[in-house]
């Protein structure tokens, strides 16, 4: 399928990559290849074609070689406009992406972690499950003001939200959880049950600390296990994806799947 955007012919593959850049904002060729399920070289070629069409910006600094970091890519302003036309969405939906060139290194790094978590999670979901990124979630009103990084919905109606908080101090993580719990109690959710609340922490120590304090909080609120499912995992668990990488505050040492 060819598409005509701003007078330029785009192949179906190029359109798909542009839409994925909208979804994740910052990508490397390797991570995007994992998402698309094709060879890295093929993705690299498409990204470079989009750079030559002046729809995508590429960043590669000398220090990347020393740190063994790959180049990363993002939609430039022309690319954002092209995606808006491709997806037929309002300007408000893509507004934040016009500031891609102003984002910090930490934001870029967070985007890369998001892709890593996305590819690991979707591998163990039922066929035809939908996984939305924060950029896509911004179109929906029913979420907390601080949007989660991912929203998951399975064909049989199971839902989860994922917050990647590996780079946040514990008090900020607890505050995010408090906001979500308050939202679950004060706001009406369209589904029958509030989504599973999933936090990704830096490592196992941070994970168990989170689960311990969360257990005390839920007990203090008089909540029973399963009333508001909260799960946690360590970012390091996503290096070697598996189905059972989540744990509950009520049984921290037991590894479970996202939807048991």
C-alpha positions as CSV (number, residue, x, y, z in Angstrom):
1,X,0.0,0.0,0.0
2,X,1.4,3.4,-0.9
3,X,0.5,6.6,0.8
4,X,0.9,10.2,-0.3
5,X,1.9,12.5,2.5
6,X,3.0,16.1,1.8
7,X,3.7,15.1,-1.8
8,X,5.8,12.1,-0.8
9,X,5.0,8.5,-1.6
10,X,5.3,6.3,1.5
11,X,5.3,2.5,1.4
12,X,3.2,0.5,3.8
13,X,6.3,-0.3,5.9
14,X,7.3,3.4,6.1
15,X,3.8,4.3,7.3
16,X,3.9,1.5,9.9
17,X,7.2,2.8,11.2
18,X,5.9,6.4,11.4
19,X,2.9,5.2,13.4
20,X,5.1,3.3,15.8
21,X,7.2,6.4,16.3
22,X,4.0,8.1,17.3
23,X,3.3,5.3,19.7
24,X,6.8,5.2,21.4
25,X,8.2,8.6,20.5
26,X,11.9,7.5,20.7
27,X,13.2,4.3,19.2
28,X,16.3,2.4,18.2
29,X,16.4,0.2,15.1
30,X,17.0,-2.9,17.3
31,X,14.1,-2.2,19.7
32,X,11.7,-1.4,16.8
33,X,12.7,-4.6,15.1
34,X,11.6,-6.5,18.2
35,X,8.2,-4.7,18.1
36,X,7.7,-5.4,14.3
37,X,9.1,-8.9,14.4
38,X,11.5,-8.3,11.4
39,X,15.2,-8.0,11.0
40,X,17.0,-5.1,12.5
41,X,18.7,-4.3,9.1
42,X,15.3,-3.9,7.4
43,X,14.1,-1.6,10.1
44,X,17.3,0.4,9.9
45,X,16.8,0.9,6.2
46,X,13.3,2.2,6.6
47,X,14.3,4.6,9.4
48,X,17.1,5.9,7.2
49,X,14.7,6.4,4.3
50,X,12.4,8.4,6.5
51,X,15.4,10.5,7.7
52,X,16.2,11.2,4.0
53,X,12.6,12.2,3.5
54,X,13.0,14.7,6.4
55,X,10.2,13.1,8.4
56,X,12.4,11.5,11.1
57,X,15.4,12.9,13.0
58,X,18.3,10.7,14.0
59,X,20.6,11.2,17.0
60,X,24.0,9.6,17.3
61,X,26.7,11.2,19.3
62,X,30.4,10.2,19.6
63,X,29.9,9.2,23.3
64,X,27.3,6.6,22.1
65,X,30.1,4.5,20.7
66,X,32.0,4.5,24.0
67,X,28.8,3.7,26.0
68,X,27.7,1.1,23.4
69,X,24.4,2.9,22.8
70,X,22.7,2.8,19.5
71,X,21.4,5.7,17.5
72,X,17.9,6.7,18.3
73,X,15.1,8.2,16.1
74,X,12.1,10.4,16.6
75,X,9.5,12.2,14.5
76,X,10.5,15.7,13.6
77,X,7.8,18.4,13.1
78,X,7.2,17.4,9.5
79,X,6.9,13.8,10.6
80,X,4.4,14.6,13.3
81,X,2.3,16.4,10.7
82,X,2.6,13.4,8.4
83,X,1.5,11.0,11.1
84,X,-1.4,13.3,12.0
85,X,-2.6,13.0,8.4
86,X,-1.9,9.3,8.2
87,X,-3.9,8.6,11.4
88,X,-6.5,11.3,10.8
89,X,-6.3,12.6,14.4
90,X,-6.8,16.1,15.8
91,X,-3.7,18.3,16.4
92,X,-4.3,18.1,20.2
93,X,-3.5,14.3,20.0
94,X,0.0,14.9,18.5
95,X,0.7,18.3,20.1
96,X,3.3,17.0,22.6
97,X,5.3,15.3,19.8
98,X,6.1,18.7,18.3
99,X,8.5,19.1,21.2
100,X,10.3,15.8,20.6
101,X,13.6,17.7,20.0
102,X,13.4,19.3,23.4
103,X,13.1,16.1,25.4
104,X,15.8,15.2,28.0
105,X,18.1,12.2,27.9
106,X,16.1,10.7,30.8
107,X,12.9,10.9,28.7
108,X,14.5,9.2,25.8
109,X,15.9,6.5,28.1
110,X,12.4,6.0,29.6
111,X,10.9,5.6,26.1
112,X,13.4,2.8,25.3
113,X,12.5,1.0,28.6
114,X,8.8,1.4,27.6
115,X,9.5,-0.5,24.3
116,X,11.4,-3.2,26.2
117,X,8.5,-3.7,28.6
118,X,5.9,-3.6,25.8
119,X,7.6,-6.3,23.7
120,X,8.1,-8.5,26.8
121,X,4.5,-8.2,28.0
122,X,2.7,-8.5,24.6
123,X,4.5,-11.8,24.0
124,X,2.5,-13.5,26.8
125,X,-0.9,-11.9,26.1
126,X,-3.8,-13.6,24.3
127,X,-4.0,-13.1,20.6
128,X,-5.6,-9.8,19.5
129,X,-4.9,-8.1,22.8
130,X,-4.4,-4.3,22.6
131,X,-1.6,-2.5,24.3
132,X,-1.7,1.3,24.2
133,X,1.3,3.6,25.1
134,X,1.1,6.8,27.1
135,X,0.9,8.8,23.8
136,X,-2.1,6.9,22.8
137,X,-3.7,6.9,26.2
138,X,-3.7,10.7,26.2
139,X,-6.8,10.5,23.9
140,X,-8.8,8.8,26.7
141,X,-10.4,10.7,29.6
142,X,-11.0,7.8,32.0
143,X,-7.4,7.5,33.2
144,X,-5.7,9.3,36.2
145,X,-4.3,12.7,35.5
146,X,-0.8,11.2,35.5
147,X,-1.2,8.7,32.7
148,X,0.3,5.2,33.0
149,X,2.9,4.1,30.5
150,X,0.9,1.3,29.1
151,X,-2.8,0.3,29.1
152,X,-3.6,-3.4,28.3
153,X,-6.9,-4.8,27.2
154,X,-7.5,-8.5,26.3
155,X,-10.2,-9.8,24.0
156,X,-12.0,-11.3,27.0
157,X,-12.1,-7.9,28.8
158,X,-9.2,-8.2,31.2
159,X,-7.4,-4.9,31.7
160,X,-4.1,-3.6,33.2
161,X,-2.2,-0.3,33.5
162,X,1.6,-0.3,33.8
163,X,3.7,2.4,35.4
164,X,7.4,2.2,34.7
165,X,9.0,3.8,37.8
166,X,12.5,2.4,37.8
167,X,14.1,5.9,37.9
168,X,11.8,7.3,40.6
169,X,12.5,7.6,44.4
170,X,10.3,5.5,46.6
171,X,8.2,8.4,47.9
172,X,7.3,9.4,44.3
173,X,6.4,5.8,43.5
174,X,4.1,5.7,46.6
175,X,2.5,8.9,45.5
176,X,1.8,7.6,42.1
177,X,0.2,4.5,43.6
178,X,-1.9,6.6,46.0
179,X,-3.2,8.7,43.0
180,X,-4.2,5.5,41.2
181,X,-5.9,4.0,44.2
182,X,-7.8,7.3,44.8
183,X,-8.8,7.3,41.1
184,X,-10.1,3.7,41.4
185,X,-12.3,4.7,44.3
186,X,-13.5,8.1,43.2
187,X,-13.9,7.8,39.4
188,X,-16.2,5.4,37.5
189,X,-14.4,3.0,35.2
190,X,-16.1,1.9,32.1
191,X,-15.4,-1.8,32.7
192,X,-16.8,-3.9,35.5
193,X,-13.5,-3.9,37.4
194,X,-10.7,-1.5,37.7
195,X,-7.6,-2.6,35.7
196,X,-4.8,-4.5,37.4
197,X,-2.3,-1.8,38.6
198,X,1.3,-2.8,37.7
199,X,4.5,-1.1,38.7
200,X,7.9,-1.8,37.2
201,X,10.7,-1.0,39.7
202,X,14.4,-0.7,39.3
203,X,15.5,-4.1,40.8
204,X,14.4,-6.9,43.1
205,X,15.2,-4.8,46.3
206,X,13.0,-1.9,45.1
207,X,10.2,-4.4,44.1
208,X,10.1,-6.1,47.5
209,X,10.2,-2.7,49.3
210,X,7.3,-1.5,47.2
211,X,5.3,-4.7,47.8
212,X,5.9,-4.6,51.6
213,X,4.8,-0.9,52.0
214,X,1.8,-1.6,49.6
215,X,0.7,-4.6,51.7
216,X,0.7,-2.4,54.8
217,X,-1.3,0.3,53.0
218,X,-3.9,-2.1,51.7
219,X,-4.3,-3.8,55.1
220,X,-4.7,-0.4,56.7
221,X,-7.5,0.4,54.2
222,X,-9.2,-2.9,54.9
223,X,-8.7,-4.2,51.4
224,X,-8.8,-7.9,50.7
225,X,-6.6,-9.8,48.2
226,X,-8.1,-9.5,44.7
227,X,-10.2,-6.5,45.6
228,X,-7.9,-4.1,43.7
229,X,-5.1,-6.3,42.1
230,X,-1.7,-4.6,42.4
231,X,1.4,-6.2,41.0
232,X,5.1,-5.3,40.8
233,X,8.1,-6.5,38.8
234,X,11.7,-5.5,38.4
235,X,12.9,-3.9,35.2
236,X,15.7,-6.5,35.2
237,X,13.1,-9.2,34.8
238,X,12.3,-7.9,31.3
239,X,15.8,-8.6,30.1
240,X,14.8,-12.3,29.7
241,X,11.0,-12.2,29.2
242,X,8.9,-14.7,30.9
243,X,5.2,-15.0,31.7
244,X,5.6,-15.2,35.5
245,X,7.5,-12.0,36.4
246,X,4.8,-10.3,38.6
247,X,4.2,-10.5,42.3
248,X,1.4,-9.4,44.6
249,X,1.7,-7.4,47.9
250,X,-0.1,-10.3,49.5
251,X,2.4,-12.9,48.4
252,X,5.6,-11.1,47.3
253,X,7.8,-14.2,46.8
254,X,5.3,-15.9,44.4
255,X,5.9,-15.2,40.7
256,X,2.6,-14.9,38.8
257,X,1.4,-14.0,35.3
258,X,-0.2,-10.7,34.6
259,X,-3.6,-12.2,34.4
260,X,-3.8,-15.4,36.5
